[in-house]
Amino acid sequence: MPLGVAPDRIVPEKLDDYLEIQTKAVFQSGMSWKVVESKWPTIREAFNDFQIGAVASMDDAAVDALADDKRVIRNRRKLQAITDNARRMIELEDEYGSFQKYLRSHDSFWDLVKELRKQFKFMGEMGCYYWLWVVGEDVPDHETFEAERTPRK
């Protein structure tokens, strides 16, 4: 995202919504947000509109096919991470009763970020911050986040 422009927030209604925003964070890791945004409609199409069951059931052959699909950003490791993350999201929802309850089960923002980085692939601090902001979770303001983040690098 360009500096000074906050992404729109959403009210997630189902796991698909969490998965879509997390996938955007995964693809944006180390890439220009412009590239991700320009490909987003075809990425959504390739990932079955982020229907979590469909994404979670993708096997190695399906991920290999995506790695050759010009509609997506063809980083095999990220594509695999997205399917793995979908499966983990389903497991956490089953364990906690809802994915939102899982997110809110942590004592602080930084505890949650630490946990998310363990549970999900290709989720750095900035990706977690972006994801949590967009799905409407409490996050520190961006200046505070950056100030607290710097010493952690």
N, C-alpha and C positions, 0 to 999 in steps of 0.2 A: 504494500500500500504506500502511496506517496506520503511523505512526511506531513504530519498535521491533519491527515484525513483518517478519521476513525471509521472502521467498517460498520455496516449496519448490524444491529443486534436482531436476534430472532427469539421466538419462544418455541423451543423444541417440543414437538408433539409426539415424536416416536424416535426410536433409536436411529432410524434412517437419517434424521436431521443432525444428530450428533456425529454420525459417520461422515456425512457430506462435509461438514465444516472441518472435522478432523482431517479428512482427506485433502482438503484445500491447504491446511497447515502443513501436511506432509509434503505435498508437491511444492509449496513455497519455500521449504527448507533448502537454502542454498541456490535458489532460483529467483529470477525477476518475477514479481507479482504480476507484471503485465503479460508475461508469457502464460502464466497459469490462468489469468482472467480471460485471455483471448481464446484459450482452448477449453474453457470450462463447459460450454454447452456440449461439446463432443465428448468430453471426459464423463459428464453426467450420463450421456447416452451409452457409452462403453461400459459403465458401471451400473447399468440397469436402474438409473435414477436413484442409486444408493439404497436400493431395497436390501436391507442388511442380510436377510437370509440368502439372497442370491449372491451377494459379495462373499459372505462367509463360506458358501459352498463351492467357491471357485477352487479348483485343484491346480496342480502344477501345469497341466496342459492349458488350462484357461489363462493362467498368468503368462505362460509362454506366448499364447496367442495375443494377449494384450501388449506384450513387449514388442510385437511386430505391427501393432495397430497404430496407424498415423493419427488417429483421433486423440490419443493420449500422449502424455509425456512418457517416453519409453525407457524409463529407468526401472529395470527388472527388480532391483532391491526395494524400491519404493512401492512398486506394484504388489510385490509379495507382502510387504509390510501392511498395506491397506487391507488385504484379505485376512492376514493374521490379526490386525487390530479389530476388524469386524467380529471375528470369533471371540476375541477377548472381551469386547464390549458386551456381547450376548452373555458370556459367562458372568461378568460383573453385575449385569442387570438381574440375572437369575439369583445370584448370591445375595444381593442387597434389596431386591424387590422392585427397584427402579434404578436406572442409571443416574438420575438426579440424586437419589439418596446416597449412592456411592460417592458422587462428587462432593456432597455436603457432609460426608462422614469424617472429614479431616479437620484438624484443629486450626490450621492456618492456610493461607494461600500458598506459602512456600512448602508446607508439608504436602499439600495436594500436588503441587508441581513436581516435587521429588517422587511422589508415588506414580503420577502419570508417566513420568520418564522411565520408570521401572516397568510399568504395565504395557506401554505402547511403544512401538518402534517409530523412529524418525520424529520424535516429539522433543524438541529442545525447549529451553525456557521461553523463548519468544513465541514458538508455536503453541505452547500451552497457554500463554497469556492471551494470544489471539483467539484461540479456540474457546477458552473460558469466557472471554469478553463477548464474543459473538453469540454464544448460547445463553447469555444472560446471567452468568454466575458472578459473584462478587470478586472483583480484582482491584488491586491498588490502582490509583491514577497512574498514568504512563510515566510521569516524572519520578514518582516514588518507586515504581517498578524498576526503572533504569538505574536509579541511585542504589537500590538494594541489590540489583543484579550484578553490577560491576564488580564488587568485591568477590563474588562467587565464581568468576571466570577463572 
